[in-house]
């Protein structure tokens, strides 16, 4: 299944997320911005691997895919022998060092999270995508709720998201 941020953002615009974001001081989504197109590239490249991990293990440890300064993609995970559980926040902390040094153009962190289903408010597993780009003063947070049946098939519900505070590219 291919996820398209542009389609997703158009969906957000139709749902009024933009007006709420403007109240928070964030700009309207610009679907043609280079930053958002870079993030789209990373998500398109990474989600097939995310789906494969979900089918195989029902979950995955948080990892990041970054766009390096030379415009190439690289996957990054943290393997610290002193920790038994790694969180998206651990990745943000580690990657902020490289982000502030200018090693990355974009950082996109993928993790599994539990979120309230927008339809019935019941907790549902979701792929959480936290994305930052050097061209922006904010971050994006997207959720792709999913369910896995007994045949290991993944069904995705309607994605949702909003702007978030930038963490890694902010000194």
C-alpha positions in Angstrom: 0.0 0.0 0.0 1.4 3.4 -1.0 0.8 6.4 1.2 0.7 9.8 -0.4 1.2 12.8 1.9 -0.2 15.1 -0.8 -3.5 13.1 -0.7 -3.3 13.0 3.0 -2.8 16.7 3.3 -5.7 17.4 1.0 -7.7 15.2 3.3 -6.5 17.3 6.3 -7.4 20.5 4.5 -10.9 19.2 3.9 -11.3 18.3 7.5 -10.3 21.7 8.8 -6.9 20.8 10.3 -5.4 23.9 8.6 -7.6 26.4 10.4 -6.8 24.7 13.7 -3.1 24.8 12.8 -3.3 28.5 11.9 -4.6 29.2 15.4 -1.5 27.5 16.7 0.7 29.9 14.7 1.6 27.3 12.0 1.2 28.1 8.3 -1.2 26.3 5.9 0.1 23.1 4.4 1.9 23.8 1.1 1.7 20.6 -0.8 4.3 21.8 -3.3 6.9 22.8 -0.8 10.3 21.2 -1.2 10.3 20.1 2.4 7.1 18.3 2.2 8.1 16.7 -1.1 11.3 15.4 0.6 9.3 14.0 3.5 6.9 12.3 0.9 10.0 10.7 -0.7 11.2 9.3 2.6 7.8 7.9 3.6 7.3 6.3 0.2 10.7 4.7 0.5 10.2 3.4 4.1 6.6 2.3 4.4 7.0 -0.9 2.4 9.7 -2.0 4.9 7.4 -0.9 7.8 4.6 -3.1 6.4 6.9 -6.0 6.0 8.0 -5.7 9.7 4.4 -5.5 10.8 3.5 -8.6 8.9 6.4 -10.5 10.2 6.5 -9.4 13.9 3.3 -7.4 14.5 5.5 -4.4 15.5 8.9 -2.9 15.1 11.4 -0.8 17.0 11.4 2.9 16.2 13.8 3.8 13.5 14.5 6.9 11.3 15.1 7.4 7.7 17.0 10.6 7.0 17.8 12.6 3.9 21.5 13.4 4.2 23.1 16.7 3.2 24.1 15.0 -0.2 20.3 14.2 -0.8 20.7 10.4 -0.3 18.5 8.4 2.1 19.8 6.5 5.1 18.1 4.4 7.7 19.1 4.9 11.3 18.3 3.0 14.5 19.8 3.1 17.9 21.3 0.0 19.5 22.4 1.0 23.0 23.2 -2.1 25.1 22.2 -0.2 28.3 18.5 0.2 27.2 16.0 -2.5 26.7 13.4 -0.3 25.1 14.0 2.4 22.6 11.5 5.2 21.9 11.0 7.7 19.2 12.1 10.3 21.8 15.4 8.5 22.1 15.9 8.8 18.4 15.0 12.4 18.4 17.6 13.1 21.1 20.3 11.2 19.2 19.5 12.6 15.8 19.2 16.2 17.0 23.0 16.3 17.3 23.5 15.5 13.6 20.6 17.7 12.6 22.1 20.7 14.3 25.5 20.0 12.7 23.8 20.1 9.3 24.2 16.4 8.5 20.5 16.0 7.5 18.0 17.8 5.3 15.1 15.8 6.8 14.5 13.3 9.6 11.5 11.1 9.5 10.9 8.8 12.6 8.7 5.7 12.3 7.3 4.0 15.4 4.3 2.0 16.5 1.9 3.9 18.8 -1.6 3.5 20.2 -4.0 6.3 19.3 -7.7 6.9 19.8 -9.6 6.0 16.7 -11.1 9.2 15.3 -14.4 7.4 14.7 -15.1 5.7 18.0 -12.3 6.9 20.3 -11.2 3.2 21.1 -7.4 2.7 21.2 -6.0 1.5 18.0 -2.5 0.6 16.9 -1.0 3.1 14.4 2.2 3.8 12.5 3.4 7.1 13.9 5.4 9.3 11.6 7.2 12.3 13.1 8.9 14.4 10.4 11.1 17.5 10.4 12.8 19.3 7.6 15.5 22.0 7.6 13.3 24.3 5.5 10.5 24.4 8.1 10.2 25.8 11.6 7.7 23.1 12.6 7.3 19.3 12.4 4.7 17.1 11.0 3.0 14.2 12.9 1.0 11.7 11.0 -0.8 8.5 12.2 -1.7 5.6 10.0 -4.0 3.3 12.1 -3.9 -0.3 11.2 -5.1 -3.8 12.1 -3.5 -7.2 11.3 -5.8 -10.2 10.7 -5.0 -13.9 11.3 -3.8 -14.2 7.7 -1.2 -11.5 8.4 -2.9 -9.0 6.1 -2.8 -5.3 7.1 -5.8 -3.1 6.9 -5.3 0.6 7.2 -7.9 3.1 8.5 -8.1 6.7 7.6 -4.8 8.5 8.4 -4.8 11.7 10.4 -2.2 14.2 11.7 -1.3 17.7 12.3 1.7 20.0 12.8 3.9 19.5 15.9 6.8 21.4 17.5 10.1 21.0 15.9 12.6 19.2 18.1 15.7 18.2 16.2 16.5 21.2 14.0 15.8 23.7 16.7 18.8 24.7 18.9 
